[in-house]
Amino acid sequence: MDKPAVYAPNPKLAKNAHISSMAQYKEMYAKSIDKPEEFWLPVYKQFHWETPYTPGKFLSYNFDTEKGPVEIKWLDGATTNVCYNLLDRTVRCGNGDRIAYYWEGNDPEDYSRITYKKLLQEVCRFANVLKDHGVQKGDRVAIYMPMVLEVVIAMLACSRIGAVHAITFAGFSSDSLAERILDSKSKLLVTADCVMRGEKLICLKDICDTAMDRAAEQGHVVECCIVVEHLARLNATLNAQDNGHANGTNGTNGNSNGTNGTNGSAAYKKVDMKEDRDFWWTEEMEDAPSSCYPVWVSAEDPLFMLYTSGSTGKPKGVLHTTGGYLMYAATTFKYVFDYKPNDVYWCTADVGWITGHTYVVYGPLANGATSVIFEGTPFYPGNDRYWSVIDKYKVSQFYTAPTAIRSLMKFGDEPVLKHSLASLKVLGSVGEPINPEAWLWYYKMIGKEECSIVDTFWQTETGGHVLTPLPGCTPMKPGAASFPFFGVQPVLLDEAGKVVEGPGEGYLVFNRPWPGMMRTLFGNHERFQQVYFSRFPGYYCTGDGARRDEDGYLWVTGRVDDMLNVSGHLMSTAEVESVLVEHASVSEAAVVSRPHPVKGECLYCFVTPNEGAVFDKKLTDELKKQVRERIGPFAMPEVIQNAPGLPKTRSGKIMRRVLRKVALNDRDVGDISTLADEGVVDQLFANRPPEA
Ligand code: WTA
């Protein structure tokens, strides 16, 4: 294989960057590993601590299950409040009039902005609303919201009173939401009436109603549901515009404009409100005081939990805590995006995912940054929407996923060339490995060979970037996540747990905690230890494989477990299989991942029909619908194949590598002598459906 090309950072960018040479990076990195306390102390000092950490207790941890329970503690003894550090601190420094967010709606006519000062007032008001409804420190608050400013307000209001937000991405089904509400035992739910995604109307409150019913049937009652009048407001605004009263630009917070529950929006009327449980956001906020004293919490008290797929099916409630997460979100944001005052930063991720938590909300606000929040899709009203938004707000850092880049590449260069992208300086990629072709298009067509690309590898569990180039110093190799961030020590291990030194490939693990890593799985420390620390004692196991090249660059090669990544959404084959076998006509199912040109990976499902059941289009349509409804639209199977028999070993284990070959139509299946019935393999190839 040819040695891959290396792209040096633009010297203009490097000159003024926070970290402008590899020598500087190496020096800082060495310090972060050798003297963590000394390294993090200046970061710690930027923030307000109501009580300082106990001397000698900066960091304590155990990663080795053989020595005792896994434990990670940063800043023991310290107390603080994340919301206070994000908002009050910025306002008190005299930056209250700075824009925190430009909000860009699905409809290009619908946009607004909010300053730090106004955001603080709104957050305090909502914190008071939460308190009025009995939410206290440590209580979980479920959030199921579109990308509107209220979602940030709700998150920070939780943090202000020490409550723990548990967001479910608003593309998940009511079943998935119910499962998360039940597991987190959320007391209150915040949602919106409806949302438009492109031209599609999605009624979030209806989904919440079903989810709350499901949760109640299984023994957990959500006491209160607060509903943002999102679509009602949009309809009111657009009606006003039609009447010549357009006012999208100069309100400091468009979301508090014009909704009073009496305007005649059709979507608004459709929402069912249950007495004494459901309340309108605007009505609740109306009389709430705009100041709220922060609740000081311990550095290791929970800040939020967020579910991620587990390879055994049931989602895992990843728990992040306060002090370390704050320091890590702030530091990664500053260095990885090289954020400077007056930059405008835009991360396209939904707040329903970890990227939205750390790099739409916590990281940017901890730096007093100005960000864009975008509600819509890259394809509406045209395929140039991203580029037009970059041009509109003069975005300097743009952060998106490879699947989005690939899907936009398909439309060629013309939609890009319609807009000026001259403001761009750093381009980020996250969620899955980026293929060199997409990398090069991003670099050349979007970045005009002037921008650095940061291919950031991390996970819900890691809280922030762990492997990434830095824009002012790292020579870039397309597709390489490159080097560890400060405080992170990656190790590659072989199958036997032996360390792979120098160039080679292995399991990607970490041998020590960095401040932002998860602390446990909510309510299940056993599972936390088992999933992440049992395979290789003494190491946190990412579940990904990686390769180290001759120059020491790390290349993440993808999952080594039964997980897959569809358009950047991590899911397990097991969770899809369990939905498929619920169908009355299916006796068995096995799901594998197959590479997909746009989505990265897609789901290829094998199902064995029950005796007497017919495998036809009706069945496959029903199965697709079932997966969609039970998990979410993003989990939609690409192919469902009839598999009267599955390739099983004599001990009954399904040989998935054979199924992956069938999915690829690759006859080179390797050694199948341990199969109970080798004939099954030919039958599977013969049964590949035409659309596969
Ligand atoms: C994958 C998303 C290669 C990886 C922040 C990881 C990546 C999983 C990259 C976590 C990248 C994320 N290169 N693979 N730059 N970024 N991944 O929890 O398999 O939704 O384990 O967090 O995405 O997905 P999660």
Boltz pocket constraint, residues with backbone or C-beta under 6 A from the ligand:
constraints:
  - pocket:
      binder: B
      contacts: [[A, 308], [A, 353], [A, 354], [A, 355], [A, 429], [A, 430], [A, 431], [A, 432], [A, 433], [A, 434], [A, 455], [A, 456], [A, 457], [A, 458], [A, 459], [A, 460], [A, 461], [A, 467], [A, 481], [A, 542], [A, 543], [A, 544], [A, 556], [A, 558], [A, 559], [A, 565], [A, 568], [A, 569], [A, 570]]
      max_distance: 6.0
